[in-house]
Amino acid sequence: MAAEPGPQLSEETHRSVDLHQIGEHRWMATNRRGGGVSIGPGDDPDFTPVELLLAALVGCGAADLDHIAGKRAPFETFRARAEGHKIRDDGGNHMVQLTVTMDVTFPDGEGGDAAREVMPRTIQQIQDRLCTVGRTVTLGDPVRYVAGRVPDPTVVSEEERPTRDEDFAGTPEEHGD
């Protein structure tokens, strides 16, 4: 029996972040658009790697929620939290009981009513298929750590950066990564 064909991998599907050291026990992660976030051990304001994972989970869900419910009406209030427990057991260090809570309100009126109506379905879709980060954690795929050469990062110039409208072109499945 032949193996099932896998997903089509291409330059379009590829994502990367580069990391360089900025101090003792401190690093800067940069994306190809020139954005950066500092990472540290947790004894300063820098995000820890686990906090970045939680930020990615909540940020991915928020982007999808904004795209679907937010286009019916703007959020009147928006708060969200990602949380879980970092444990060490026979499986090594890992997070358990990951939960993302969305606490949003919409204005009164037809648009707000429409947004409130799609909220339960949208949150279920975010969990079941839309949030790339959450789906990756849920489905799991082995992460390989290898030694090798990392090329100098390619940073896109200000003129080449996409605008917000370009960032959100396409389907909801393409957002939140």
N, C-alpha and C positions, 0 to 999 in steps of 0.2 A: 504494500500500500504506500502510495506517495505521500510525502509530508505536505501539510497545508501550507500554501504560500503565506509569508509573513507580510507585515505592513510595508508599504513602499517608503523607503528612507531616501531623503534627498536633501539638498541645500535648504529647501523650503521648510523641511521638518526639523532641521538641526537647530539646537539652542546651545549656548555656552556662556559661561561666566569665568572670568579670569581672576586670580587671587595673587596679591603680592604683599609682602611684609612691610608694615609701616612703623613698627616699633616692637619692643619686647612683648611677645605673646599677643600681638595685634596685627591684623591684616585688613586689607581693603579688597572687597570684591567689586569688580567693574563689569558692566555689560558693554556690548559693542556700540551702544549709543552714547557711552561716556558717563552713564550714571554709576554711582558708587554707594556702598554701604560698608561701614567699618564693623569688624568682627573682633571680639575679645573674649577673655576667659570668664567674664561675669562680675568682675570686681570694679568695673567702671561703666560709663553709660553705653558703651558699644553693645550691640546685639551679640548674644552667644549663638552658635550654630543651631541649637535647639529652638531658640526664640525666632530665628530666621525661618525655620521650618514651620513654626506656628504662624508667623506672619504670612508666609506663602499660602498656607491653608486658608486663613481668613481673608487674605487679599484676593485670592482666586475666586472664592465664593462671592465676595462683595462685588467683584467685577461682573460676574455672571448675573447676580441679582440686579445690579444697576442696569445692565443691558436689557434684561427682560422686563422686570417690574418697573424700573425707573423710567423706561420710555413711555409708560402710561401716565405717570405723574412723577415729578421730582420728589425725592425724599424730603419730608418735613424735618425728621430727625433720623440720624443714622449712628448706631453704635454696634460694634460687633466684637466678639472675643473668641480666640482659639485657646484651648487649654487641654492639658493632659498630665500624665504622670511619667516622669523619667525614672525608670527602674533598672536594676541589674539583676538578672536571674540566669538560669542555665542557657538562655539564648543570648546572653551578653547584655550590653547596654541598649535600651530601646524605650520608646514611648508607648504608653498604653492609655486606654480610655480617652482617646482624642475626641473632642467635641468642639464644634464651631456653632456659636449662638449669634443669630442676627436679630437685633432689636431695632426695628425701623417703624416709622410712622409716615403716613402720607396725608396730604391735605384733604379737607372735606371736598366733596364734589364728585363728578362723574369719573374724572381721571384717577383720583384717589381711590374711589370704589373699585375701579378696574384693577388697579395695582394691588389692593388688598385681596381681591378675589384670586389673583394668580399667585399670591405668595406661597401657599402650601405646595402647590404643584411645582413651582419654580425651585423651592428649597429641595424638594425630592429629586428634581432633575439635576440640580447642582450636585447632590450627593451621588446619584446613580450614574450620571454620564457626562456632565458638563465640566466640572472643576478638574482640570488636568492634574493639579497637585494632589488633591484628595483621591482621585482615581488611581494615580501612580502609587500612593501609599497603600490604598486598599487592595489593589491588584497585585502589587509587589513585582519587582523585577530585580534580579541580582545586580548589585552595584560592584563594579570591578575597580580596585585601586591598583594602579600600575605606576612604575617609575618610567619616565621618558621625558623628552624635550617638549616644552610648551612654547609655541611660537609667540612672538610679540603680538599683543592684542591689536586688532583692527578696530579703531574707533571711528564711528560715522560722524562726519562734520555736522555742524549746526544746520546747514542748508539741506543736508540729506535726511535729517531726522523727520520721521513721520509726524503729521499733525494729529490731534486727538481724533478727528474724523477718520483719518487713514488708519489709526490704531484700531478703531472699532468697525472697520468695514468687514463684511462677511457675516458668517453665522455665529451664534453664541458658542458653538463648539470650538471656535477658533480663538476665543478670548480667555483671559485668566491664566496665561502661561507666563 
